[in-house]
Amino acid sequence: MHHNNRIHRISTNMNADTDICERMQRSIICRVENFEIKRSHRRSMVYETISIIGLLFLIPVIYYIIISSTQSGFGKYISLIYTDSSYILTNWKEFTLSIMSSIPIMGVIVILSILFIVVSSLRRTVRYSDYSENVKHRLIAA
């Protein structure tokens, strides 16, 4: 009988230790997942800010392109396509060179760069906000 009591106490202690280990494991996992949620939320906010700043930078760049294209006569070359297409067909090489030289290249490069930054930032914003939502749903389900 004494032997059975001892086995019962050892078994009870082992179950209690197992419960403590499981609670510790759940606690550690919750802390790590909370850290991941906060980190992905911060990243999402940073990329949102970059996107907004990029969109704000588009305004002066578009203004620059409009001003420089009107000064270079780019709009006149484009209107020539619709008004006198026979001239363009006969002198297409000169027309192509003229239109290429009147395009505000720096403005176009800057706009494309800003658009690339904005689009990639928006993609990452969505990725990190989705990640934090998925982790939150896993925490709620657990």
PAROSE-925948 format. One record per residue (C-alpha): residue in one letter; x, y, z. Coordinates in nm, 2 decimals. Layout:
  residu       X       Y       Z
       A       X       Y       Z
...
***
This chain:
  residu       X       Y       Z
       M    0.00    0.00    0.00
       H    0.28    0.23    0.09
       H    0.44    0.16   -0.25
       N    0.11    0.26   -0.43
       N    0.09    0.59   -0.25
       R    0.44    0.68   -0.35
       I    0.37    0.59   -0.72
       H    0.06    0.80   -0.70
       R    0.25    1.10   -0.56
       I    0.52    1.07   -0.83
       S    0.25    1.04   -1.10
       T    0.07    1.35   -0.96
       N    0.39    1.55   -0.95
       M    0.47    1.45   -1.31
       N    0.12    1.57   -1.42
       A    0.17    1.90   -1.24
       D    0.51    1.94   -1.40
       T    0.36    1.87   -1.74
       D    0.09    2.13   -1.68
       I    0.35    2.39   -1.58
       C    0.56    2.31   -1.89
       E    0.25    2.34   -2.11
       R    0.15    2.67   -1.96
       M    0.51    2.80   -1.99
       Q    0.52    2.69   -2.35
       R    0.19    2.86   -2.43
       S    0.31    3.18   -2.25
       I    0.63    3.19   -2.45
       I    0.45    3.13   -2.77
       C    0.20    3.41   -2.69
       R    0.49    3.65   -2.61
       V    0.67    3.57   -2.93
       E    0.35    3.60   -3.14
       N    0.26    3.93   -2.96
       F    0.61    4.06   -3.05
       E    0.56    3.95   -3.41
       I    0.23    4.13   -3.42
       K    0.38    4.45   -3.29
       R    0.68    4.43   -3.52
       S    0.46    4.36   -3.83
       H    0.23    4.65   -3.73
       R    0.53    4.88   -3.70
       R    0.66    4.77   -4.04
       S    0.32    4.82   -4.19
       M    0.30    5.18   -4.05
       V    0.65    5.26   -4.19
       Y    0.56    5.14   -4.53
       E    0.23    5.33   -4.52
       T    0.42    5.64   -4.44
       I    0.66    5.58   -4.72
       S    0.37    5.54   -4.96
       I    0.20    5.86   -4.85
       I    0.53    6.05   -4.88
       G    0.59    5.91   -5.22
       L    0.24    6.01   -5.34
       L    0.30    6.36   -5.21
       F    0.63    6.38   -5.40
       L    0.44    6.29   -5.72
       I    0.26    6.63   -5.72
       P    0.57    6.85   -5.78
       V    0.72    6.60   -6.02
       I    0.40    6.59   -6.23
       Y    0.40    6.97   -6.22
       Y    0.76    6.97   -6.34
       I    0.68    6.74   -6.63
       I    0.39    6.95   -6.74
       I    0.59    7.27   -6.73
       S    0.90    7.12   -6.91
       S    0.68    6.94   -7.17
       T    0.50    7.27   -7.26
       Q    0.84    7.46   -7.27
       S    0.99    7.19   -7.50
       G    0.69    7.18   -7.74
       F    0.61    6.82   -7.66
       G    0.24    6.89   -7.67
       K    0.27    7.05   -8.02
       Y    0.44    6.73   -8.15
       I    0.16    6.52   -8.01
       S   -0.11    6.74   -8.16
       L    0.08    6.71   -8.49
       I    0.00    6.34   -8.49
       Y   -0.37    6.41   -8.50
       T   -0.37    6.71   -8.74
       D   -0.11    6.62   -9.00
       S   -0.04    6.25   -9.00
       S    0.08    6.25   -9.36
       Y    0.37    6.47   -9.27
       I    0.46    6.23   -8.99
       L    0.45    5.93   -9.22
       T    0.68    6.10   -9.47
       N    0.92    6.23   -9.21
       W    0.89    5.98   -8.94
       K    1.26    5.97   -8.85
       E    1.29    6.34   -8.79
       F    0.96    6.34   -8.61
       T    1.07    6.05   -8.38
       L    1.40    6.23   -8.30
       S    1.22    6.56   -8.23
       I    0.96    6.40   -8.01
       M    1.23    6.20   -7.82
       S    1.44    6.51   -7.76
       S    1.13    6.70   -7.63
       I    1.03    6.44   -7.37
       P    1.13    6.55   -7.01
       I    1.35    6.24   -6.95
       M    1.44    6.33   -6.59
       G    1.08    6.38   -6.49
       V    0.98    6.05   -6.64
       I    1.26    5.87   -6.46
       V    1.17    6.03   -6.13
       I    0.80    5.95   -6.17
       L    0.87    5.59   -6.25
       S    1.10    5.56   -5.95
       I    0.85    5.72   -5.72
       L    0.57    5.49   -5.85
       F    0.80    5.19   -5.80
       I    0.86    5.29   -5.44
       V    0.49    5.36   -5.38
       V    0.37    5.03   -5.53
       S    0.64    4.82   -5.35
       S    0.56    5.00   -5.02
       L    0.19    4.94   -5.06
       R    0.26    4.57   -5.13
       R    0.46    4.54   -4.81
       T    0.20    4.73   -4.62
       V   -0.06    4.48   -4.72
       R    0.18    4.19   -4.66
       Y    0.26    4.30   -4.30
       S   -0.09    4.40   -4.21
       D   -0.22    4.06   -4.34
       Y    0.06    3.88   -4.14
       S   -0.04    4.05   -3.81
       E   -0.41    3.97   -3.87
       N   -0.33    3.61   -3.93
       V   -0.13    3.59   -3.61
       K   -0.41    3.76   -3.42
       H   -0.66    3.51   -3.55
       R   -0.43    3.22   -3.44
       L   -0.40    3.37   -3.09
       I   -0.77    3.41   -3.06
       A   -0.83    3.05   -3.18
       A   -0.57    2.91   -2.94
***
